[in-house]
Amino acid sequence: MSWFGKLIETYDRVSDISGISDREGKDSNVLLPQNHMTAKTDICITLDGDGNFRRAEETPQKIIIPCTEDSSSRTSGIQAHPLHDQLGYLLFSKKKHDAFIAQLALWKDCHPKVTAVYKYIMGNTIADDLRKEAIVIDVNENDENGQRKPEKKIIEEQKKVDRLFVRFRVEVNGDLVPNLWEDKDVIEAWQNHCAASQSKEKMLCYATGIMGPSADKHPKGINPSANGAKLISCNDNTNYTYRGRFSKPDQANTIGENASYKAHAMLKYLIATQGYKCDSQAVVAWTIDDGSALLDPFEDSLGIYADCIKTEKDKLLEAQNELGVDYAKKFRNALGSRGNAKFLTNQVRRVAVIATDAATTGRMGITFYQDLSENEYNERIVAWHESCNWFSYNRKSKREYISAPSADSIIAVVYGEPKGENYVKIKKQARERLLSNIVCGESLDRSWITAAVARVSSPFSYSKKEGGWDKNNWEKAKDVTCAIVKKYFNDKGGSFFMELDTTCNDRDYLFGRLLAIADRLESHARYLQVGISDTDKRPTNAVRYITAFASKPMRTWNLIYKQLNPYMQRLDGAEGYQKIIDEVMSLFNPDEYSDGALDGKYLLGYSLQRRALFNKKEEVTNEFNEEN
């Protein structure tokens, strides 16, 4: 079944929550009942059961309103909503007002409250009632100085007033739901009217296989960030655009009215409640049987920990200072409902992952779709977090932990920090590519690895706003780059882990180790020098030459090593460091100790060797003090 069918299936399974807001407040979301849509209203008019005016308030609120197939997709044409609508339809435009009256009259007898609204509208007192309540609906044609405003400005102000949206509530003795948009009886009355008045020819719906009236128009506003973009659309004239260009809509695969409504309503609700958004792009992962949210494919490991162990915040850093194998075990246990890792593979539900984006303000498309079992989805998320991870440092808690980087972190190290509007387009494309990497298990692009390594190999390109080298930002970027480098080379058959491998003879890895030893030796000597504290932020020679080192490692290492001489003397020969240097040099294949450019594996060797030396900081410092 296609993504369209999965959305319909999900809607049918959770239809009992339609019309119920997920939370209080203006940011609430609701799964729309059939033949309804959401609208941002500005004015609330309260009536009694006989249609007499009681009061009016200017209180903005988003509500669900009855709609027709035409009114739900209206743009510039005249298509009235059946109950709540704009002032242009209720008051100012005769053609629009007549259309509204005609639409309301069709079902005024379906419910007493609708009858009350019809009686009020036919009384033509709405303008006077709003003025009495001090609600401004008249456009002043003169400015503050009494001069006539430009015609263009008057027209603009009138359009703003025309677009003010009015909602109705009817207070009846003994009735506890005066708000018409919350009254389920009113909602069902409109749905029953739509079903009874259906006169379209029945056609085969290719999404459900059921005969019924076909949809000639489809809802818009699926993703508010994409404006009014539609997934499926057709023009009102004879030139139809219906998944392509045809002279008539029935020449393409037809979709039933109910099917179209359910799929669009379900997707809109999923995007609103659990979508991962970037500009006009939205990504949703949900279980088909109940629409519940799944693990965020773009989150880092700590973010997923936070969702899984909300009541045990002290365990958020449970994986700190652990080797990769221990991290993987703890991560699985955390996701497996606190210790039950089998939970991850005992799920039989089907899940779907979908990404939408709008190329223009009117057209939206599906850019990614994957349908798989929940245990397979969970395993792929876990596999990503187990394979694409690295050490990281939390400066607030001053603790180290292991984590897979978030999607935004990966995109930043590959393409740089966000700059300009073009970055949004790049970010959306990169997120779609990462979906394939994470959800489908595809390998990372080699070009991404090359770009990230090249960027991190230029540490002084990371600068603070006030000027100077941003060491912390560079360190974060280095850790993220190490994570994706490790995953890439391991996927290609490598064997790089989260601990220093003192037997690895890969030349890039070995050169990285040499760079880390030089970096730590110089930092150690500075630390012991009188007047220099451990908070010294000056970059070492190893860091200063890292760009040249990545392209010409042998030549640059010889230069760095010569400059280590004064620091070695300060450490009384630095025998411990020299011993490690000799051990590393002995692992080189003579033919590979050359000036060929390094790949990302040198960052793995650099990071792990430096971490190993930092962990021995107190031990080395104590030995030095004893010798002196």
N, C-alpha and C positions, 0 to 999 in steps of 0.2 A: 504494500500500500504506500502511496506517495506521502509527502509531508502534509499535503492538504487533507488527505484522509486521516492521518494521525491526529491532526488538530480537531477534526470533526469527532473522532472517537473519544478524545479527551473531553471535549465539551459535553458529549452525551453522558459520560461517566460522572461529571461533576456539576451537572445542570441544576442540582438542588441548591447550589450556593449562588445561582444567578440572581442579581438584584440586591445582594447583601454586601455591604461595604466591608472591606477587610480591616479597617480601623477608622477611628474618628478623625475629623479634621479635613482641611482642604486638600491634603495630599492622599486621601483615601482612594482606593481602587476598587472596582466592582466588575464582576463578570456580567456582561450585558445580557439581559433576556432577549429572546428573538423579537425582531421588529422594534428594537430600541437602540439608542445611541447616547453618548454623553454630550453634555453641553455646559459651557460656563455661563451661568446666569448672573444677572446684576441686580434685578429688582424682584422682590417677592410680594405678591398681592394676595391678601387673605379675604375669603368670601364666607358667607354663611351658606347653609344648605339650600336656600332659595335663590342664591346668586346675588345677594346684596353685598355691597362693599363694606368691609370692616376696617381694614388698614393696609398700608403699603410700607415697605422698608427697602432701603437701598443696601442690601447685604449680599455681596458676591458669594456664590457657591456653585460648585460643579455637581450636576445631578444627571440622572438618566431620564430621557424623555422618549415618548413614543415617536416613531418616524416611519416614513414610507420609503420604498426603494429609491424614489426620486429625491426626496428631501434629505436622505442621509448622505447623498453624494452631490448635493446642490453646490454650485459655484456662483455663476452670475445670473442664471435663470431664475424664474419665479416658481418655487416649489415650497409650499407651506408645510410646516410641521403640524401634526394633528391636535396638539394641546398647548404646549408652551412654545413661545416664539419671540422674535425680536419686535421692537417697537415699530419698525418699518412695516411689519405684517399686521400688527395689532392696531396701528393708528395712522401713520403718515401717508403711506402709498395706497391709493384706492385699488389698484390692480392686485397688489399683494394682500390687502385687507380682504378683498372679495375671495381670493384664493384660500385664505385662512378660514373664513366663514364657511366656505363650501366644504373644506376638509373636515372641519369640526362638526358640521351638520350631519355628515355621513354616519357618525357613531355617537351622537349626543344622547341617544336613548339607550346606549349600552350600559351606562352606569349613572346613578343619580348625581354624583359629584361632577361628572362631565357635563351633565345637563345644567348644573349650577353655573359652570364656567360659560357655557353657551348663552344662557340667559343674561349673564353679566356683559359679555361682549356685545350682544345685540342691543343692550341699553345705551351704548355709545357714551359712557361717562368716564372712561378710563383716563382721558386727558385731564379732565377737571379733578378727578380723584388724586392723580399723581401730583398735580399742582398744589392741592390742599395739604398734601403730606410734605410739601417743600422739596419734592424731587424734581430737579431741573430737567425739563424735556424741550424747552423752547430755546432756539438759537438766537442770540442777540446780534443783530446785523450791524450795530454800531460799536466802536471801541470805547475805551474809558474816556476819551476826549470828545465823544459825541460824533466822531467822524465815521462814515460808512466804511466797513471793512472791505477788503478786496473780495470780489466774487468767488475767487478760488478758495479763499479761507472760509467763507460762509458755507460753501458746498462741503468742504472737509469736515467742518464742525457738525453739519447736519447729518453726514454719513456716520459720524461717531454716535450721535443720538439714535439714529435709525438702528444701529447694531446693538443697542442696549437690549439685553435678553431678559424677558419676563417669565417667571415661573408662578404657578398658582397653588394655593392650598385652600382647602374647604373645611371649615369647622362645623361639625354636626354633633348634636348632643348624643353622648354615649359612644361616639367613635373616637378611638385612641390614636388614629393615624391620619391627621389632617393633611400632611404633606402628600400630594398626589404622586410624587415621584417615589415614595416609599410604600404606597398602598398596593399590595399584591393583587387585590381585586381589580383595581384600575388597570394594572399591567396585564392581567389575564383578559380583561374585557377587550382591550385593544388587540391582543393576540387572537382572540376568538373572532373578532370582527374581521381581521385580516384573512383568517382562514376561510371564513364564510363568504367573503366577497371576492375570493380568488377566481379569476376568469381566464387566466392564461392557458394556452395549450400545454398539455403535459408532454414532457420530453425526457429522455434518458439522461440522468445525471452521471457523468463519467467518474465522479469522485466517490459516489456511494452505490451506484448501480440501481438506484430507485427512480421510478417514473414520477415526475412532478413538474411544477412550473419552473422554468429556467430563469436564471438571473441575467437580466440585461445590463444591470448596473451593480457595482460592488462598492462596499464601504471604503471610506478613506480615513485618514488619521490613525492608522494602525500604530505608528510610532510618532508621538507628539514632536520629537526632535527632528523628524523628517517632514514637518509641515503637513500638507494634505496629500502626500504621495500615496498612490494606490499600488497594490500588488497586481490587480487585474482591472483593466478599464476598457471602455468602449465609448465611442462618440455618439451623440444623439442623431447625427446625420447618417447617410448611407455608407460613409467610409469608416468601417469599424476597425478598431485596433483591439483584437481579442486574442492574446497570445500570438500575435502576428497580425498581418493585414488581410482582411477578407471583405468581400462585398456585403456579406450578411453574417450575423453572429453565429447562426446555427451551422455555418460551414466549419467552424472550429469545434473542439470538444466542449460540449455544453456543461454547465455547472448549475445545479438546482439552487433555488432561492434559499431554502433552509440550509443547504450545505455551505453555500457562500457565507451566509450570516454566521453560522456556528464557527467556521474556520477562522474568519476574520476577528470575531469577538474573542475567541480563545487566544489567538496570537496576541491581540492587543492587551489582554489581561496578563498573559505571561510576561510580555515585555515590561509592562508597568510594575508588576510585583517582583519579578526576579531576573529581569534582563540585565546584561552587562553592556553598558552603552558607551559609545564614543562618537560624539557628534550625531550624524544621521544613521550610524550603524548600531545594531542591537544584536546581541547573542543570547540565546536562551537554551538551557538544558533542563528537561523536565521528564517526569515519569508519565507514561501515556495513560496509565489507569487512574491516576488521581491528580495529575498536574503538579505534584510536589517538586520542589527544587532539588537539584543534585549538587554534588561538590563543584565548586567554582573552578573551571578549567584554567582560569587566568590568575588565580590567587597563589601567593607564596605559601610555604609550608606552615609558617606560624599563623597565617590567616585561617588556614583550614583547621589547625589546632584550636584556634579561638572558637570556631563554630562547633567543634566536636566536644570540647571540654569546657563549656561555659561556666559550670559550677566549680571547676577546679583550676582556677587561674594560676595557681602555683605550679601547675604542670605544663604551662605553655612553653617553657624552655626545657622540657623533659629530655630533649635530645642533645643538650649542650655537652660539650667536651666528650662526646662519644664517637667512636669510629663509625664508618658508614654502615656496617652490618648491624650495629646496635641501634643506630638511628632508624634504619629501615624497619626493624622489629618494633620499635616504639611507635613509629608512625602508623604502621598497620594496626597495632593494638588500639591506638587512639581513634582511628577511623572505625574500627570494629566494635563500636559501642563499649569503650573502656575495657579492653583486654580480650574481647572475643573476636579474634582476627578472622574466624570462619564466617562471621557475619558478612564480610565483603563478597564472598563467593556463594552465598546461599540465597541470593536474590533472583527471582524468576521473572520479575517485571521487565517490560520493555521500556526503553528510554529513547528520547530523540534530542538531537542537538541541531539547532538551526540558527543561521545568521542572516540578517536582512540589512539592506543598505539602499539608500536612495541616490541614484545617479543624477536626478534632477528634482525640482520641487514637485513634480507630478508623477514620477515613476519610481517605484520601489521594486527591488528584485531579491530573490533568494540567492545568496552568494555561497552558502555552505549548508549541507544537510547530511546528517548521519543518523541511522536508526540501528540500534544495537541493544543487547540485553544489559540489564543494570549491573550484573556482576562483571561483565566485560568492560563496561564503562568505568566502574570502580577500579578494576585491575589496571586499566590504562592510565588512569589518574595517578594511582599509587606507583606504577612503573615509572612514570615521568618524575615523580618526586623522589623516587629511590635512585634514579640514574642521573638526573640533572640537578645535582645539589652540590653545595660547597660550604665551607666555614664562613660565618659572618659574625659581625660584632655589633651588639646593641649598646650604643653609647649611653643611653639613659639608665639601663640596668647594669652596665659595665660587665656584661656577660657574653660569652661566646656561644654560638649555637650553630647547628647545621640546618640549612634550609634550601629548598628549591626556590629560585628567584621568581618573582611575579612576571607576568607578561610585559607589563609596562617597563620593568627594570631591564628585561632583555632587549626590548625595542630601543631603549635609551642608549645602551652600550653599543648597539649595532648602528643606529642612525644618529646618535648624539642627542643632546637635551632638546626639548621642544622649542622650536623657533619658527614663527610664521604660520600662515594658514596652510601651506603645502604640507606641513608636518602632520596635520590631521589626516590627510589623504594617505600619507605613508604609513601612519599608525594603523589605520583601518585595514590596509592591505596586509600589514605585518601580523595583525591579530588573526586574520583569516588563515594566514599561513601557519601560525602557531596552533590553530585549531587542528589542522591536519597533522602537525607534529605530535600533539598531545592526545587527541581523541582517536586519530587513525594510526598512531604509532609510526608515522613517517620520520625519516632522518632529517636533522637540521640541514639547512643549506650551507654548503661550503663557503659561499660568498658572505654569509652572515658571520661565520667564524673568522674569516679573513678580515672583515671590516671591524669587528669587535677587538681583535688582537691588535690591529694597526692603531685603533683609537686609544687603547689602554697603553700601548707602547709609546705614546706621546703624553706623559703624565702632566706636563706643564700646560697642556691645552685645557686642563681642568682648573679653572681660576675662580676666585671669589668675586662677588660683585664689587667689593671695595678694593679689589686688587690683590695680587699674590696667589701663590699656589694653594689650591684647595685639596690638601692631602686626604682628608676624610672622604670626599667625593670620589677621588681617584681609587682609594682603597675599596670602596663599595663597588665601583665599576670593575675593578680587578677581580673581586670575588665572584661577581655575576659572570664575567667572562670565563673564569676558571670552570664554573659550573657547566656552561654550554660547551666549552672545549673538551672537558672530560667526557661528557655524553657523546659528543660527535666522534671522538677517536675510539671510545669503547664500542660504539655502534659499528665502527669500521673494523672491529676485531682487536682493538687494543686492550690493555689490562692496567688501567690507571685507577688507583683507589684513593681513599681519604687519609692515608698515612704515608709518610715518606718511605719510598722504596729505595733502599741503599744498594740494591743489586741491579737496578734498571740501568741499562747501558745505551738508552736512546740519546743521541747527541743533543737534541733540543732540550730534553729533560735535564741532562747533565750541565749544559751551559746555564740553564735557569738556576740550578743549584749553586753554581759558582757565583752568579750574580747575587744571590741571597746571602752567601757567606761574606762577600765583600761588603754588602750593605750592613749586615749585623756587626761585623768586625769594626767598621768605622763608627757605627752608633754606640757600640760598647765603649770604645775608647773615648768618645765624646762624653759619655755618661760619667766616666771616672775622672775626667779632667776637672780640675778645680774651676768653679764658676759656671760650669755648664750643667744644666739639669736635664732630667729625663724628658722634660717638656720642650726641649729644643726642636723647633719645627723646620730647621734648615734641611733641605734634601741632601742625601749623601751623594758621593760621586757615582755610586752604582745607579742611583735613580736619575741623576743628571745625564748619564750617558746611555740610558736604557733604549732610547730611540736608535742610536747608532749601534748599540749592542745587538738589537733585534735583526739588523741588516748585515752587520759585519762583526760577528761575535768573537772570533779569534783575535782580530786586530784590536778591538775595543777592550777585550779582557786583558790583553797585555798592558794596555794603557792604564786600566783601572788597578791592576795588580801593582804596577810601579808606584801609583799614588797611595797605595796602602802602607808603604814603608814607614812613614812617621807614626801612623796609628799602631802598627805592629810594635814599634819601639816603645810606645807609650804603654803597651800591654806586655812589655818585657819579652818580646819575641812572639807573643800570641801563638804558643805552641799548639794549643787545642784547636784553634782555627786552621793553622797551617796543616795540621794532621788531617782535618776533614778535606781541605783543598787537595792534598796529595791523594787521598782515597778517591775523590771524584775524578781527578786527572787520570788515575790508573784504570778507570772504567772505559775511557775513550778508546774507540777503534782508531788507530793512527790515521787512517784514511778519512775519518769523519771529523777530526779536529781541524776544521777548515773555516773559511769565511762565508759559507753558504747561508743564506737568510734563514732565520728560525721561524718555525710555525708556533701555534698556540701552546704546544706541550712545554715550551720553556717557561710559561707562566705557571704551569702546574708545579714544575720543579722548584721555581723561585718561591712560590707561596708555601709549599710544604716544607722546604728546607728552612725558610725564614721562621715558620711557625715552630719547627722543632728546636731551633736555636733560641727563640724567645722563651720557650718552655723551660730551657736550661739556664735562663738568665741568672737566677739566684745562685745556682750551683757554680757557674763560671765566675760570677762576681766573688763568691766566697773563696774559691780557689786562688783567685788573683790576690785577694787581701791576705791570705795565709802566706803566699809566696813573698809578699813584701813585708 
